[in-house]
Amino acid sequence: IELSQVSFRQHDGLLSGKASQLKARARLLPLLAGRLSFDRIDLISPEIDATVSGKDDELSEWLAPPLAYLSGLTNQSRIVIISGSVFARAHGAIRTILRDVNLIIEDRDPEEPIIASGSVTWRGVATNLSVVWPVAGESARLSLSAASERMNLGLDGIRSGLREPVFNGQLSLSTPSLPELFGWFGETPRLGAAIGPVSI
């Protein structure tokens, strides 16, 4: 199935958007049984709006609406985003923009983790991403990697607890220039200007 100029909106309005084209590949066996189920959904050049709280410019707040939406799906097909943009908005104003978004979000059952990989451009810097994000279970594996010219970030371990989660594992971070890394995040600490490459 191929559709052009498609709009979509979550019922509470926290996540919405439009795409120049949507391609959906139906599963054969459910189709023969009279049910429509998709194996893969491609969004071509989408513009996605995610509403954030607006309290802090933190990555966790920007990721919360899409992750909450994906976590609530009872049957998620593979979702492929090609040449997209994601706008994080608070009180009607854009807080940050992800451009050149090319992501694959793997299909999963409700209790399985969200698994995604691909690349985005944030504040002019292209970054390769890979994430395994648990949505169920008191104890589950969590991993995140982000690689760009500004930094290499890796997080791998176990998340325990649902209401007040605790992470136990290994975090690694390296950057060729600490001042440039702080500048990328909009920070200008005086100490950072005196330090070059850092590996933790």
Backbone as JSON, one array per atom type, in Angstrom:
{
  "sequence": "IELSQVSFRQHDGLLSGKASQLKARARLLPLLAGRLSFDRIDLISPEIDATVSGKDDELSEWLAPPLAYLSGLTNQSRIVIISGSVFARAHGAIRTILRDVNLIIEDRDPEEPIIASGSVTWRGVATNLSVVWPVAGESARLSLSAASERMNLGLDGIRSGLREPVFNGQLSLSTPSLPELFGWFGETPRLGAAIGPVSI",
  "N": [[0.85, -1.17, 0.0], [0.63, 2.18, -0.9], [0.66, 5.52, -0.01], [0.21, 9.05, -0.45], [1.17, 12.26, 0.88], [0.49, 12.1, 3.75], [-1.04, 12.45, 6.93], [-0.67, 12.16, 10.48], [-1.66, 11.53, 13.89], [-1.35, 11.27, 17.36], [-3.79, 10.27, 19.8], [-3.86, 11.91, 22.1], [-2.51, 14.09, 21.24], [0.18, 14.52, 21.74], [2.06, 13.53, 20.03], [2.55, 13.99, 16.66], [2.32, 14.43, 13.08], [3.44, 14.55, 9.61], [3.89, 13.04, 6.38], [5.55, 12.84, 3.24], [5.2, 10.57, 1.81], [3.85, 7.33, 2.42], [4.59, 3.97, 2.83], [3.35, 0.76, 3.12], [3.7, -2.61, 3.96], [1.82, -5.41, 3.7], [1.15, -8.29, 5.76], [0.99, -11.61, 4.55], [-0.43, -14.01, 5.43], [-2.28, -13.17, 7.54], [-3.78, -11.48, 5.89], [-4.99, -13.22, 4.09], [-6.7, -14.38, 5.85], [-8.5, -12.42, 6.26], [-7.75, -10.3, 7.83], [-6.06, -7.22, 8.37], [-2.72, -6.69, 8.61], [0.47, -5.33, 9.17], [3.79, -5.81, 7.99], [5.89, -4.09, 7.65], [6.4, -0.58, 7.79], [7.03, 2.26, 6.0], [8.06, 5.58, 6.35], [8.37, 8.3, 4.37], [10.35, 11.1, 4.14], [9.25, 12.35, 6.56], [7.79, 14.78, 8.8], [7.91, 15.16, 12.09], [6.24, 15.99, 15.04], [6.9, 16.35, 18.43], [5.67, 16.76, 21.63], [7.12, 18.19, 24.44], [7.88, 18.55, 27.98], [9.02, 21.03, 28.57], [10.43, 21.96, 30.73], [13.2, 21.41, 31.08], [16.06, 21.34, 28.9], [16.66, 18.53, 28.17], [17.88, 15.4, 26.95], [16.41, 13.15, 27.69], [13.83, 14.15, 28.07], [13.16, 14.92, 25.48], [13.09, 12.47, 24.2], [11.08, 11.13, 25.52], [8.21, 11.38, 24.66], [8.1, 10.0, 22.0], [9.05, 7.43, 22.82], [7.18, 6.69, 24.77], [4.91, 6.53, 23.17], [5.6, 4.4, 21.4], [5.92, 2.39, 23.29], [3.32, 1.96, 24.11], [2.07, 0.66, 22.02], [0.31, -2.19, 20.97], [0.89, -4.02, 19.0], [3.52, -3.78, 17.14], [4.73, -2.97, 14.01], [7.67, -3.21, 11.88], [9.19, -0.1, 11.66], [10.28, 2.29, 9.43], [12.06, 5.17, 9.06], [12.75, 7.6, 6.74], [14.89, 10.09, 5.71], [13.88, 12.11, 7.5], [12.49, 14.61, 9.79], [12.49, 15.7, 13.17], [10.69, 17.54, 15.46], [10.97, 18.97, 18.56], [8.73, 20.33, 20.72], [7.62, 22.85, 23.01], [5.13, 24.47, 24.77], [4.24, 25.59, 22.37], [6.55, 26.49, 21.11], [9.54, 25.72, 19.31], [11.95, 23.6, 20.66], [14.15, 22.0, 20.06], [15.64, 20.47, 17.13], [15.8, 17.55, 15.24], [17.45, 16.57, 12.4], [17.73, 15.07, 9.08], [16.91, 12.45, 9.69], [17.25, 9.08, 9.81], [16.07, 6.15, 10.51], [15.62, 2.83, 11.78], [13.15, 1.12, 13.35], [12.67, -1.71, 15.05], [10.3, -4.42, 14.61], [8.11, -5.66, 17.17], [6.81, -7.49, 20.03], [4.4, -6.66, 22.67], [5.76, -6.91, 25.21], [8.41, -6.88, 24.61], [11.65, -5.24, 24.2], [12.19, -1.88, 22.9], [13.91, -1.61, 19.94], [16.17, 0.15, 18.11], [17.95, 1.7, 15.4], [20.23, 3.77, 13.53], [20.71, 6.98, 12.01], [21.07, 10.48, 12.83], [20.98, 14.06, 12.5], [22.06, 16.51, 14.61], [22.11, 19.78, 15.65], [23.83, 20.4, 13.55], [25.65, 18.29, 13.46], [26.29, 15.08, 12.39], [25.15, 11.99, 13.68], [25.53, 8.63, 14.59], [23.28, 6.23, 15.81], [22.28, 3.74, 18.2], [20.02, 1.77, 19.97], [18.7, -0.07, 22.7], [15.82, -0.34, 24.39], [14.18, -1.04, 27.27], [10.77, -1.88, 28.0], [9.22, -3.27, 29.71], [9.08, -5.45, 32.6], [10.79, -6.02, 35.68], [13.53, -6.17, 35.75], [15.79, -5.58, 33.22], [17.68, -5.55, 30.16], [19.46, -2.7, 29.03], [20.71, -0.6, 26.53], [22.76, 1.82, 24.87], [24.21, 3.6, 22.24], [26.1, 6.22, 20.82], [27.64, 7.82, 18.23], [29.75, 10.25, 16.93], [31.49, 13.03, 15.35], [31.94, 14.64, 17.49], [31.76, 13.1, 19.81], [32.02, 9.82, 21.34], [29.76, 7.75, 22.73], [28.82, 5.29, 25.03], [26.58, 3.04, 26.57], [25.75, 0.43, 28.62], [24.01, -2.1, 30.23], [21.98, -3.12, 33.04], [18.63, -2.34, 33.69], [16.85, -1.78, 36.58], [13.76, -1.99, 38.26], [10.64, -0.22, 37.81], [9.02, 2.06, 38.45], [10.82, 3.76, 39.85], [13.46, 3.68, 38.3], [16.68, 2.08, 38.35], [19.96, 2.09, 37.15], [22.47, -0.22, 36.41], [25.63, -0.74, 35.28], [27.93, -0.24, 32.58], [29.4, 2.79, 31.58], [30.74, 4.64, 28.98], [32.67, 7.3, 27.64], [34.09, 9.35, 25.22], [35.89, 12.07, 23.79], [37.29, 14.16, 21.27], [37.67, 16.81, 21.81], [36.95, 18.58, 24.55], [35.95, 21.28, 24.98], [34.59, 21.71, 22.49], [32.67, 19.7, 22.64], [31.16, 20.52, 24.9], [30.27, 22.94, 23.83], [28.63, 22.0, 21.77], [26.48, 21.05, 23.19], [25.55, 23.42, 24.1], [26.79, 24.58, 26.28], [29.17, 26.49, 28.2], [31.44, 26.06, 30.12], [34.0, 27.34, 32.29], [36.13, 25.7, 33.1], [36.19, 23.7, 31.16], [37.33, 24.81, 28.88], [40.03, 24.63, 29.21], [40.75, 22.05, 28.81], [41.54, 19.39, 26.62], [41.34, 16.56, 24.64], [39.31, 13.91, 26.01], [38.75, 10.93, 27.8], [36.64, 8.68, 29.31]],
  "CA": [[0.0, 0.0, 0.0], [1.38, 3.42, -0.98], [-0.16, 6.71, 0.13], [0.96, 10.3, -0.53], [0.73, 13.37, 1.72], [-0.2, 11.46, 4.87], [-0.95, 13.08, 8.24], [-0.98, 11.25, 11.57], [-1.73, 12.23, 15.17], [-1.7, 10.49, 18.53], [-5.08, 10.76, 20.28], [-3.7, 12.98, 23.08], [-1.86, 15.21, 20.59], [1.59, 14.69, 22.11], [2.89, 13.13, 18.9], [1.83, 14.16, 15.41], [3.24, 14.7, 11.97], [3.01, 14.3, 8.23], [4.94, 12.44, 5.54], [5.26, 12.99, 1.82], [4.75, 9.27, 1.31], [3.82, 6.21, 3.35], [4.54, 2.66, 2.2], [3.06, -0.28, 4.1], [3.73, -3.95, 3.38], [0.91, -6.25, 4.47], [1.49, -9.7, 5.96], [0.15, -12.41, 3.66], [-1.34, -14.95, 6.09], [-3.44, -12.46, 8.11], [-4.59, -10.93, 4.8], [-5.82, -14.31, 3.59], [-7.72, -14.65, 6.86], [-9.4, -11.28, 6.33], [-7.26, -9.29, 8.76], [-5.0, -6.38, 7.82], [-1.59, -6.56, 9.52], [1.61, -4.89, 8.37], [5.12, -6.29, 8.33], [6.81, -2.96, 7.61], [5.82, 0.71, 7.41], [8.06, 3.25, 5.65], [7.67, 6.98, 6.3], [9.31, 9.0, 3.51], [10.45, 12.54, 4.42], [8.25, 12.8, 7.52], [8.03, 15.84, 9.77], [7.26, 14.65, 13.3], [6.2, 16.92, 16.17], [6.8, 15.71, 19.74], [5.49, 17.75, 22.69], [7.89, 17.9, 25.64], [7.38, 19.3, 29.14], [9.5, 22.39, 28.51], [11.13, 22.35, 31.95], [14.64, 21.35, 30.87], [16.5, 20.88, 27.59], [17.35, 17.28, 28.4], [17.6, 14.39, 25.94], [15.38, 12.24, 28.19], [12.53, 14.77, 27.82], [12.89, 14.89, 24.05], [12.82, 11.1, 23.79], [9.97, 10.56, 26.27], [6.96, 11.17, 23.9], [8.15, 8.87, 21.06], [9.2, 6.16, 23.52], [5.89, 6.39, 25.39], [4.01, 6.13, 22.09], [5.98, 3.06, 20.96], [5.69, 1.45, 24.39], [1.9, 1.7, 24.22], [1.55, -0.1, 20.89], [0.13, -3.61, 21.28], [1.48, -4.82, 17.94], [4.29, -2.82, 16.37], [5.45, -3.42, 12.82], [8.94, -2.51, 11.67], [8.97, 1.27, 11.19], [11.47, 2.83, 8.8], [11.97, 6.61, 8.81], [13.73, 7.95, 5.72], [15.06, 11.54, 5.47], [12.86, 12.79, 8.27], [12.81, 15.66, 10.76], [11.73, 15.61, 14.41], [10.64, 18.83, 16.15], [10.55, 18.91, 19.96], [8.06, 21.59, 21.02], [7.08, 23.1, 24.35], [4.34, 25.72, 24.8], [4.14, 26.13, 21.02], [7.85, 26.89, 20.58], [10.47, 24.63, 19.01], [13.08, 23.57, 21.58], [15.28, 21.45, 19.32], [15.27, 19.8, 15.89], [16.64, 16.48, 14.67], [17.33, 16.57, 10.94], [18.31, 13.91, 8.38], [16.61, 11.29, 10.53], [17.13, 7.8, 9.11], [16.0, 5.19, 11.61], [14.85, 1.59, 11.68], [12.62, 0.68, 14.64], [12.32, -3.1, 14.77], [9.0, -4.9, 15.07], [8.21, -6.28, 18.5], [5.6, -7.76, 20.81], [4.26, -5.64, 23.72], [6.68, -7.04, 26.32], [9.79, -6.83, 24.13], [12.24, -3.89, 24.21], [12.28, -1.1, 21.66], [15.24, -1.71, 19.34], [16.25, 1.1, 17.0], [19.3, 2.07, 14.96], [20.23, 4.65, 12.37], [21.51, 8.2, 12.13], [20.38, 11.76, 12.88], [21.85, 15.24, 12.56], [21.6, 17.43, 15.66], [22.94, 20.98, 15.71], [24.82, 20.37, 12.47], [26.59, 17.18, 13.6], [25.69, 13.78, 12.13], [25.4, 11.04, 14.77], [24.99, 7.28, 14.45], [22.64, 5.83, 17.06], [21.77, 2.4, 18.38], [19.42, 1.75, 21.3], [17.8, -1.13, 23.17], [15.13, 0.36, 25.47], [13.17, -1.95, 27.84], [9.47, -1.27, 28.32], [8.52, -4.14, 30.65], [9.94, -6.27, 33.44], [11.49, -5.33, 36.77], [14.96, -6.16, 35.44], [15.91, -5.76, 31.78], [18.88, -4.96, 29.56], [19.36, -1.4, 28.37], [21.97, -0.19, 25.91], [22.7, 3.01, 24.02], [25.49, 4.06, 21.7], [26.02, 7.39, 19.96], [28.98, 8.08, 17.69], [29.83, 11.4, 16.04], [32.8, 13.67, 15.41], [32.06, 15.3, 18.78], [31.9, 12.18, 20.94], [31.58, 8.43, 21.3], [29.09, 7.46, 23.99], [28.3, 3.93, 25.14], [25.92, 2.73, 27.83], [25.31, -0.95, 28.53], [23.82, -2.65, 31.56], [20.67, -3.62, 33.44], [17.74, -1.41, 34.37], [16.05, -2.44, 37.6], [12.66, -1.17, 38.75], [9.83, 0.46, 36.81], [8.61, 3.4, 38.9], [12.04, 4.5, 40.11], [14.46, 2.79, 37.72], [18.09, 2.19, 38.69], [20.78, 1.49, 36.11], [23.76, -0.77, 36.8], [26.33, -1.18, 34.09], [29.14, 0.48, 32.2], [29.25, 3.99, 30.76], [32.0, 5.11, 28.4], [32.56, 8.55, 26.9], [35.35, 9.92, 24.74], [35.73, 13.21, 22.9], [38.58, 14.74, 20.88], [37.76, 18.19, 22.3], [35.92, 18.85, 25.54], [35.25, 22.55, 24.71], [33.65, 21.55, 21.38], [31.56, 18.88, 23.11], [30.31, 21.39, 25.71], [29.63, 23.89, 22.93], [27.59, 21.28, 21.04], [25.33, 21.0, 24.08], [25.17, 24.77, 24.49], [27.4, 24.94, 27.56], [30.51, 27.11, 28.11], [32.08, 26.12, 31.45], [35.37, 27.87, 32.25], [37.09, 24.63, 33.23], [36.26, 22.91, 29.94], [38.18, 25.47, 27.88], [41.44, 24.31, 29.47], [40.94, 20.61, 28.63], [41.39, 18.94, 25.24], [40.72, 15.24, 24.55], [38.91, 13.28, 27.27], [38.2, 9.57, 27.7], [36.18, 8.22, 30.63]],
  "C": [[0.89, 1.23, 0.0], [0.41, 4.59, -0.94], [0.72, 7.94, 0.09], [0.33, 11.36, 0.36], [-0.14, 12.87, 2.87], [0.02, 12.27, 6.14], [-1.31, 12.06, 9.31], [-0.91, 12.03, 12.88], [-2.1, 11.26, 16.27], [-2.94, 11.11, 19.17], [-4.95, 11.89, 21.3], [-2.93, 14.18, 22.51], [-0.4, 15.4, 20.91], [2.54, 14.32, 20.97], [2.05, 13.24, 17.63], [2.83, 14.41, 14.3], [2.6, 14.46, 10.62], [4.19, 13.74, 7.46], [4.55, 12.61, 4.09], [4.77, 11.69, 1.2], [4.8, 8.23, 2.42], [3.7, 4.92, 2.54], [4.34, 1.62, 3.28], [2.99, -1.63, 3.4], [2.9, -4.88, 4.25], [1.46, -7.67, 4.61], [0.49, -10.57, 5.2], [-0.87, -13.26, 4.42], [-2.51, -14.24, 6.77], [-4.36, -11.89, 7.02], [-5.51, -11.99, 4.22], [-6.94, -14.66, 4.55], [-8.68, -13.48, 7.05], [-8.99, -10.21, 7.32], [-6.11, -8.52, 8.13], [-3.92, -6.17, 8.87], [-0.35, -6.27, 8.68], [2.92, -5.43, 8.91], [6.09, -5.13, 8.45], [6.07, -1.71, 7.15], [6.97, 1.69, 7.19], [7.44, 4.64, 5.63], [8.74, 7.74, 5.53], [9.23, 10.5, 3.78], [9.38, 13.02, 5.41], [8.74, 14.01, 8.33], [7.21, 15.49, 11.01], [7.37, 15.69, 14.41], [6.01, 16.13, 17.45], [6.71, 16.8, 20.8], [6.27, 17.31, 23.92], [7.42, 18.82, 26.76], [7.83, 20.76, 29.13], [10.24, 22.85, 29.74], [12.64, 22.43, 31.73], [14.94, 20.88, 29.46], [17.33, 19.61, 27.76], [16.92, 16.26, 27.36], [16.48, 13.46, 26.38], [13.98, 12.82, 27.95], [12.17, 14.73, 26.35], [12.51, 13.5, 23.57], [11.55, 10.53, 24.42], [8.7, 10.38, 25.43], [7.04, 10.05, 22.88], [8.25, 7.52, 21.74], [7.89, 5.75, 24.19], [4.88, 5.91, 24.35], [4.31, 4.71, 21.64], [5.71, 2.02, 22.03], [4.22, 1.05, 24.48], [1.31, 0.9, 23.08], [1.46, -1.57, 21.26], [0.76, -4.52, 20.22], [2.22, -3.88, 16.99], [4.99, -3.47, 15.2], [6.82, -2.75, 12.78], [8.63, -1.14, 11.06], [10.29, 1.81, 10.66], [11.22, 4.31, 8.49], [13.11, 6.99, 7.88], [13.73, 9.46, 5.5], [14.01, 12.36, 6.2], [13.4, 13.91, 9.14], [11.92, 15.48, 11.98], [11.84, 16.94, 15.13], [10.15, 18.6, 17.58], [10.0, 20.28, 20.33], [7.6, 21.64, 22.46], [6.39, 24.45, 24.34], [4.33, 26.4, 23.43], [5.45, 26.55, 20.38], [8.73, 25.67, 20.36], [11.66, 24.71, 19.94], [14.33, 23.0, 20.9], [14.76, 20.7, 18.1], [16.29, 18.72, 15.56], [16.39, 16.45, 13.18], [17.99, 15.32, 10.36], [18.12, 12.65, 9.2], [16.4, 10.07, 9.64], [17.22, 6.7, 10.15], [15.21, 3.95, 11.21], [14.45, 1.2, 13.1], [12.06, -0.72, 14.42], [10.93, -3.45, 15.28], [9.16, -5.65, 16.38], [6.83, -6.58, 19.05], [5.56, -6.79, 21.99], [5.31, -5.71, 24.81], [8.15, -6.93, 25.9], [10.33, -5.41, 24.13], [12.12, -3.21, 22.86], [13.73, -1.17, 21.17], [15.27, -0.82, 18.11], [17.71, 1.39, 16.67], [19.18, 2.96, 13.74], [21.1, 5.87, 12.62], [20.61, 9.42, 12.14], [21.43, 12.87, 12.83], [21.25, 16.2, 13.57], [22.61, 18.56, 15.79], [24.13, 20.88, 14.75], [25.79, 19.22, 12.51], [25.84, 15.86, 13.37], [26.12, 12.78, 13.2], [24.76, 9.71, 14.45], [24.49, 6.79, 15.8], [22.26, 4.36, 17.02], [21.24, 2.3, 19.81], [18.6, 0.48, 21.51], [17.15, -0.58, 24.44], [14.03, -0.55, 26.03], [11.89, -1.2, 28.18], [8.7, -2.1, 29.34], [9.54, -4.91, 31.48], [10.67, -5.45, 34.5], [12.99, -5.23, 36.52], [15.13, -6.47, 33.96], [17.16, -5.05, 31.27], [18.55, -3.64, 28.87], [20.71, -1.07, 27.75], [21.73, 0.99, 24.99], [24.1, 3.31, 23.52], [25.22, 5.23, 20.76], [27.43, 7.75, 19.52], [28.91, 9.23, 16.7], [31.24, 11.97, 16.11], [33.02, 14.39, 16.73], [32.32, 14.33, 19.92], [31.57, 10.76, 20.51], [31.04, 8.09, 22.68], [28.56, 6.04, 23.97], [27.73, 3.68, 26.52], [25.36, 1.32, 27.7], [25.18, -1.53, 29.93], [22.41, -3.12, 31.78], [19.89, -2.51, 34.13], [16.86, -2.19, 35.33], [14.97, -1.48, 38.09], [11.94, -0.47, 37.62], [9.48, 1.88, 37.22], [9.81, 4.29, 39.18], [13.22, 3.67, 39.61], [15.88, 3.13, 38.17], [18.88, 1.46, 37.63], [22.11, 1.03, 36.7], [24.46, -1.28, 35.55], [27.55, -0.33, 33.84], [28.81, 1.65, 31.26], [30.63, 4.39, 30.26], [31.74, 6.36, 27.56], [33.94, 9.01, 26.48], [35.03, 11.05, 23.77], [37.1, 13.75, 22.52], [38.77, 16.16, 21.4], [36.63, 18.45, 23.27], [35.23, 20.2, 25.32], [34.23, 22.44, 23.58], [32.45, 20.71, 21.79], [30.61, 19.71, 23.97], [29.56, 22.4, 24.82], [28.5, 23.27, 22.14], [26.31, 21.21, 21.86], [24.93, 22.37, 24.61], [25.74, 25.23, 25.8], [28.78, 25.56, 27.33], [31.14, 27.2, 29.49], [33.53, 26.58, 31.32], [36.41, 26.77, 32.32], [37.29, 23.86, 31.92], [37.18, 23.5, 28.9], [39.65, 25.1, 28.04], [41.76, 22.84, 29.23], [40.68, 20.24, 27.18], [40.68, 17.61, 25.17], [40.43, 14.64, 25.92], [38.38, 11.88, 26.96], [37.88, 9.09, 29.1], [35.61, 6.81, 30.48]]
}
